[in-house]
Amino acid sequence: PTMDRKIKIIIIGVIILLVIIGAGIFKYVSLFSAPQREAKIQQFTIAIGKDDSSEVTQQLKAQGFIRSEQGFKIALFGLISTNSICVDCIKPGAYKISEAMNVWEIAKILKAEPYMKWVVIPEGLRKEQIAEILAETLGWDEQKKSDWVIKFTAMKYDYVEGVYFPDTYLIPTDETPLEVAQRFINKFNEKFAPYADKFTAANIKWTTALKIASIIQRETADKADMPLIAGIIWNRLLKGMKLEIDATVQYVRDDQVHFKDDSCQDPESTARKNGLCYNPELLQPTAEYISEGIWWSLIKVADKQIDSPYNTYLYKGLPPHPIANPGIDAIDAVLNSTETECLFYLHDSNKQIHCAKTYEEHLV
């Protein structure tokens, strides 16, 4: 009887142990294992502002990449404790993961750099400023940045400026500068398409529309004021008046600061091969980009004497190219300008716009 009792105790103990082990295995599987044995690699995108670890964990669970939010958090914080002091530093962007990966594998991938990064381009920047954002975000060196400015955004005369549409982009980190430039142009074509026929019907060339839109964009950040600025610009153009707009002078002055040594002298230059160098209106965009200084600072009196077709204080009409990359509201304002008798405008200290019909009123 004593022996039988011991055997029973041992058997019960073994059963309890097996139950504990089984429960542990079940718990491990439910917490940490991959949801699927086999699965294709998929893109997992974390939106800007949605990179908090709790939000990412919920997104992973909702999309079926993990079995347990708790399990992923354990894996994530396990990596943090050994590799980083950062608690919530998963970066927004796109990652390659699979439902066949366990939480440790997914956590390791999400703690690394995304293979696609978000690039936010504000309205009204020059392409050189866009290049600086791209370089900082995508890790471009100076050569890639320079190539984007003087080669891949100057391959056609009408694409020197204005078509690199301001928007939020998700861009692969290994995408070439040429591919990035084309991505921006494609976005511009998409956004401009609904307006193309309207501008044609109004007998306004799309290149003219972009030139005016770029000036509007630089002259006011308030979308409500854009139609008024457009109306005044149209009035001056139709009356044959010089536009006398500071932003155009800022553009050419900054060219003189940021560019040197005209690359059109090089017979192998992209600009020369594409015939751009033989157009006298194409100035600094084909020169070496030295990427120094700041952009769009206030002009001085002497700046108004810079001899350039971009200088609307000296030359009538529009500049040879857009002076910036406008958003859709500025483009819309060109087509839907406010009817006004005003020919002049100024900004007060609160950035409010005041317009006047005569120069005398303008001076008051």
C-alpha positions as CSV (number, residue, x, y, z in Angstrom):
1,P,0.0,0.0,0.0
2,T,2.8,2.4,0.8
3,M,4.5,1.7,-2.5
4,D,1.2,2.1,-4.4
5,R,0.7,5.4,-2.6
6,K,4.2,6.6,-3.7
7,I,3.6,5.6,-7.2
8,K,0.3,7.5,-7.2
9,I,2.0,10.6,-5.9
10,I,4.7,10.3,-8.5
11,I,2.1,9.9,-11.3
12,I,0.1,12.8,-10.0
13,G,3.2,14.9,-9.8
14,V,4.2,14.0,-13.3
15,I,0.7,14.9,-14.5
16,I,0.8,18.2,-12.7
17,L,4.3,18.9,-14.2
18,L,3.1,18.0,-17.7
19,V,0.0,20.3,-17.2
20,I,2.3,23.1,-16.1
21,I,4.7,22.5,-19.0
22,G,1.8,22.3,-21.4
23,A,0.3,25.5,-20.0
24,G,3.6,27.2,-20.3
25,I,4.0,26.0,-23.9
26,F,0.5,27.2,-24.7
27,K,1.1,30.5,-23.0
28,Y,4.4,30.9,-24.9
29,V,2.8,30.1,-28.2
30,S,-0.1,32.4,-27.5
31,L,2.3,35.3,-26.5
32,F,5.3,35.0,-28.7
33,S,5.0,32.6,-31.6
34,A,4.2,33.5,-35.2
35,P,0.5,33.5,-36.2
36,Q,1.3,31.4,-39.3
37,R,3.8,28.8,-40.2
38,E,4.3,30.2,-43.7
39,A,3.5,33.6,-45.0
40,K,4.7,36.2,-47.5
41,I,6.6,39.3,-46.6
42,Q,4.3,42.2,-46.4
43,Q,4.7,46.0,-46.0
44,F,3.7,47.3,-42.6
45,T,3.3,51.0,-42.6
46,I,3.4,53.2,-39.5
47,A,1.9,56.6,-40.1
48,I,3.4,59.9,-38.9
49,G,2.2,60.5,-35.4
50,K,1.1,56.9,-34.9
51,D,4.5,55.6,-33.8
52,D,3.7,55.3,-30.1
53,S,4.6,51.7,-29.1
54,S,1.0,51.0,-27.9
55,E,-0.5,52.2,-31.1
56,V,2.0,50.2,-33.2
57,T,1.2,47.1,-31.0
58,Q,-2.5,47.5,-31.6
59,Q,-2.0,47.9,-35.3
60,L,0.2,44.8,-35.5
61,K,-2.6,42.8,-33.7
62,A,-5.3,44.2,-35.9
63,Q,-3.4,43.3,-39.1
64,G,-2.7,39.8,-37.9
65,F,1.1,40.0,-37.5
66,I,1.1,39.1,-33.8
67,R,-1.0,36.8,-31.6
68,S,-0.7,38.9,-28.4
69,E,-0.2,42.6,-27.7
70,Q,1.3,41.6,-24.4
71,G,3.8,39.2,-26.0
72,F,5.0,41.9,-28.5
73,K,5.4,44.5,-25.7
74,I,7.5,42.0,-23.7
75,A,9.7,41.4,-26.8
76,L,9.9,45.1,-27.6
77,F,10.9,46.1,-24.1
78,G,13.3,43.2,-23.9
79,L,15.2,44.7,-26.8
80,I,14.9,48.2,-25.4
81,S,16.5,47.1,-22.1
82,T,19.4,45.5,-23.8
83,N,20.0,47.8,-26.8
84,S,18.5,51.2,-26.0
85,I,17.2,53.5,-23.4
86,C,14.5,54.7,-25.7
87,V,11.0,53.4,-24.7
88,D,8.9,54.8,-27.6
89,C,11.3,55.2,-30.5
90,I,9.8,53.1,-33.3
91,K,10.1,55.3,-36.3
92,P,7.2,56.1,-38.7
93,G,7.7,54.6,-42.1
94,A,7.3,51.2,-43.8
95,Y,8.9,47.9,-42.7
96,K,9.0,44.4,-44.2
97,I,7.5,41.8,-41.9
98,S,5.5,38.6,-42.1
99,E,2.8,36.7,-40.2
100,A,5.4,33.8,-40.1
101,M,7.7,35.9,-37.9
102,N,7.6,35.7,-34.1
103,V,7.3,38.8,-31.9
104,W,11.1,38.9,-31.3
105,E,11.8,39.0,-35.0
106,I,9.2,41.6,-35.6
107,A,10.4,43.7,-32.7
108,K,13.9,43.6,-33.9
109,I,12.9,44.8,-37.4
110,L,10.7,47.6,-36.0
111,K,13.6,48.8,-33.8
112,A,15.8,49.2,-36.9
113,E,15.4,51.8,-39.7
114,P,12.3,51.6,-41.9
115,Y,13.0,50.7,-45.5
116,M,10.6,53.5,-46.6
117,K,10.6,56.8,-44.8
118,W,8.0,59.6,-44.7
119,V,9.2,62.8,-46.4
120,V,7.1,66.0,-45.7
121,I,7.5,68.8,-48.3
122,P,5.9,72.1,-47.3
123,E,4.4,74.4,-49.9
124,G,6.5,77.2,-51.5
125,L,10.0,75.7,-51.3
126,R,12.7,75.8,-54.0
127,K,13.9,72.5,-55.3
128,E,17.2,73.1,-53.5
129,Q,15.3,73.3,-50.2
130,I,13.5,70.1,-51.1
131,A,16.8,68.5,-51.8
132,E,18.0,69.4,-48.3
133,I,14.9,67.7,-46.7
134,L,15.4,64.6,-48.9
135,A,19.1,64.4,-48.0
136,E,18.4,64.6,-44.3
137,T,15.6,62.1,-44.4
138,L,16.9,59.6,-46.9
139,G,20.6,59.9,-45.9
140,W,21.8,61.3,-49.2
141,D,25.4,62.5,-49.4
142,E,26.4,65.9,-51.0
143,Q,26.8,64.3,-54.4
144,K,23.3,62.8,-54.5
145,K,21.9,66.1,-53.3
146,S,23.8,68.1,-56.0
147,D,22.8,65.6,-58.7
148,W,19.1,66.0,-57.7
149,V,19.4,69.8,-58.0
150,I,21.4,70.3,-61.2
151,K,20.8,67.0,-63.2
152,F,17.6,65.2,-62.4
153,T,15.5,68.3,-61.9
154,A,16.9,70.1,-64.9
155,M,16.4,67.5,-67.6
156,K,13.6,69.4,-69.4
157,Y,13.2,73.2,-69.7
158,D,9.7,73.2,-68.3
159,Y,10.7,71.0,-65.3
160,V,13.4,73.1,-63.7
161,E,11.1,74.3,-60.9
162,G,7.5,74.3,-59.9
163,V,6.6,70.7,-60.7
164,Y,8.1,69.1,-57.5
165,F,4.7,69.0,-55.7
166,P,4.6,69.7,-52.0
167,D,3.0,66.7,-50.2
168,T,3.7,63.9,-47.8
169,Y,5.6,61.1,-49.5
170,L,6.6,57.5,-48.4
171,I,9.9,57.0,-50.2
172,P,12.2,53.9,-50.3
173,T,15.5,54.8,-48.8
174,D,17.3,53.2,-51.8
175,E,15.4,55.1,-54.4
176,T,17.7,57.1,-56.7
177,P,17.5,60.9,-57.0
178,L,16.2,60.5,-60.5
179,E,13.4,58.2,-59.3
180,V,12.5,60.6,-56.5
181,A,12.3,63.5,-59.0
182,Q,10.0,61.5,-61.2
183,R,7.9,60.6,-58.2
184,F,7.3,64.3,-57.4
185,I,6.5,65.1,-61.1
186,N,4.0,62.2,-61.1
187,K,2.3,63.6,-58.1
188,F,2.2,67.0,-59.7
189,N,0.6,65.5,-62.8
190,E,-2.0,63.8,-60.7
191,K,-2.9,66.9,-58.8
192,F,-2.8,69.2,-61.8
193,A,-4.9,67.0,-64.0
194,P,-8.3,68.3,-62.9
195,Y,-7.2,71.8,-63.8
196,A,-5.5,71.1,-67.1
197,D,-8.6,71.5,-69.3
198,K,-9.8,74.5,-67.3
199,F,-6.5,76.4,-68.0
200,T,-6.6,75.4,-71.6
201,A,-10.2,76.8,-71.9
202,A,-9.0,80.0,-70.2
203,N,-6.1,80.2,-72.7
204,I,-3.5,80.0,-70.0
205,K,-0.5,77.8,-70.5
206,W,0.2,75.4,-67.7
207,T,3.7,76.8,-67.4
208,T,2.3,80.3,-67.1
209,A,-0.1,79.1,-64.4
210,L,2.8,77.6,-62.4
211,K,4.9,80.8,-62.6
212,I,2.0,82.8,-61.2
213,A,1.1,80.2,-58.6
214,S,4.7,80.0,-57.4
215,I,4.7,83.8,-56.9
216,I,1.3,83.7,-55.1
217,Q,2.6,80.9,-52.8
218,R,5.7,82.9,-51.8
219,E,3.7,86.1,-51.3
220,T,1.2,84.7,-48.9
221,A,0.8,81.7,-46.7
222,D,-2.8,82.4,-46.0
223,K,-4.9,80.5,-48.5
224,A,-7.8,83.0,-48.1
225,D,-5.6,85.8,-49.5
226,M,-4.4,83.9,-52.6
227,P,-7.2,84.8,-55.0
228,L,-6.7,88.5,-54.2
229,I,-3.0,88.3,-54.8
230,A,-3.7,86.5,-58.1
231,G,-6.2,89.2,-59.1
232,I,-3.6,91.9,-58.5
233,I,-0.9,90.0,-60.4
234,W,-3.3,89.5,-63.4
235,N,-4.2,93.2,-63.3
236,R,-0.5,94.3,-63.5
237,L,0.3,91.8,-66.2
238,L,-2.7,92.8,-68.4
239,K,-1.8,96.5,-68.0
240,G,1.8,95.8,-69.0
241,M,3.2,96.9,-65.6
242,K,6.2,95.4,-63.9
243,L,5.2,93.0,-61.2
244,E,7.8,94.4,-58.8
245,I,7.6,91.4,-56.5
246,D,10.2,90.8,-53.8
247,A,10.0,87.0,-54.0
248,T,11.3,87.0,-57.6
249,V,14.3,89.0,-56.6
250,Q,14.9,86.7,-53.6
251,Y,15.0,83.8,-56.0
252,V,17.6,85.1,-58.4
253,R,19.7,86.6,-55.5
254,D,19.8,83.3,-53.8
255,D,20.9,81.6,-57.0
256,Q,23.9,83.9,-57.0
257,V,24.7,82.8,-53.5
258,H,24.2,79.1,-53.9
259,F,25.5,78.4,-57.4
260,K,28.8,78.9,-59.1
261,D,30.8,77.8,-62.2
262,D,28.3,77.4,-64.9
263,S,28.3,73.6,-65.7
264,C,27.1,74.4,-69.3
265,Q,30.7,74.8,-70.1
266,D,31.0,71.1,-69.7
267,P,30.0,69.3,-73.0
268,E,29.1,66.2,-71.0
269,S,26.7,68.0,-68.7
270,T,23.1,66.8,-68.6
271,A,21.8,70.3,-69.2
272,R,23.9,70.8,-72.3
273,K,23.0,67.4,-73.7
274,N,19.3,68.3,-73.3
275,G,19.7,71.6,-75.1
276,L,19.0,73.7,-71.9
277,C,22.3,75.6,-72.1
278,Y,21.4,77.2,-75.4
279,N,18.4,79.0,-74.0
280,P,19.5,82.4,-72.6
281,E,16.6,82.4,-70.1
282,L,18.0,79.3,-68.3
283,L,20.4,80.8,-65.8
284,Q,21.8,79.4,-62.6
285,P,19.9,76.1,-62.4
286,T,22.6,74.5,-64.5
287,A,25.5,75.7,-62.4
288,E,27.4,73.9,-59.7
289,Y,25.3,73.7,-56.5
290,I,27.4,74.7,-53.5
291,S,24.6,74.4,-50.9
292,E,25.5,77.1,-48.5
293,G,23.7,80.0,-46.8
294,I,20.0,80.5,-46.2
295,W,17.0,81.0,-48.5
296,W,14.4,83.7,-48.9
297,S,15.9,86.4,-46.6
298,L,14.5,89.9,-47.0
299,I,15.9,91.8,-50.0
300,K,18.0,94.9,-49.8
301,V,17.7,97.9,-52.0
302,A,20.8,96.8,-54.0
303,D,19.2,93.5,-54.7
304,K,16.5,95.2,-56.9
305,Q,19.3,96.1,-59.3
306,I,20.3,92.5,-60.1
307,D,20.2,92.2,-63.8
308,S,18.2,89.1,-64.4
309,P,14.9,88.2,-66.2
310,Y,13.8,86.9,-62.8
311,N,14.0,90.4,-61.4
312,T,10.5,91.8,-61.8
313,Y,11.6,95.2,-60.7
314,L,13.6,95.5,-63.9
315,Y,11.8,93.3,-66.3
316,K,8.1,93.2,-67.3
317,G,6.2,90.0,-67.4
318,L,6.8,86.7,-65.6
319,P,10.1,85.2,-64.7
320,P,11.5,82.4,-67.0
321,H,10.5,79.7,-64.6
322,P,8.4,79.3,-61.4
323,I,10.3,80.5,-58.4
324,A,9.0,77.8,-56.0
325,N,6.9,74.7,-55.9
326,P,3.3,75.8,-55.2
327,G,0.5,73.9,-53.6
328,I,-2.9,73.3,-55.2
329,D,-4.6,76.3,-53.5
330,A,-2.1,78.7,-55.2
331,I,-2.7,76.9,-58.5
332,D,-6.5,77.2,-58.0
333,A,-6.1,80.9,-57.2
334,V,-4.6,81.6,-60.7
335,L,-7.7,80.2,-62.3
336,N,-10.2,81.6,-59.8
337,S,-8.7,85.0,-58.9
338,T,-10.6,87.8,-57.2
339,E,-11.9,90.5,-59.4
340,T,-10.4,93.7,-58.0
341,E,-9.3,97.2,-59.1
342,C,-6.3,97.0,-56.9
343,L,-2.8,97.2,-58.5
344,F,-0.7,97.2,-55.3
345,Y,-0.6,95.3,-52.0
346,L,1.5,95.1,-48.9
347,H,1.7,93.1,-45.7
348,D,1.3,94.8,-42.3
349,S,3.1,93.7,-39.2
350,N,0.4,91.1,-38.5
351,K,0.9,89.7,-42.0
352,Q,-2.5,91.0,-43.1
353,I,-2.7,92.1,-46.8
354,H,-3.9,95.6,-47.7
355,C,-4.4,96.5,-51.4
356,A,-4.6,99.8,-53.2
357,K,-5.8,101.0,-56.6
358,T,-3.1,103.7,-56.9
359,Y,0.5,104.1,-55.9
360,E,-0.5,107.1,-53.8
361,E,-2.9,105.0,-51.8
362,H,-0.3,102.3,-51.6
363,L,2.1,104.7,-49.8
364,V,-0.4,105.8,-47.2
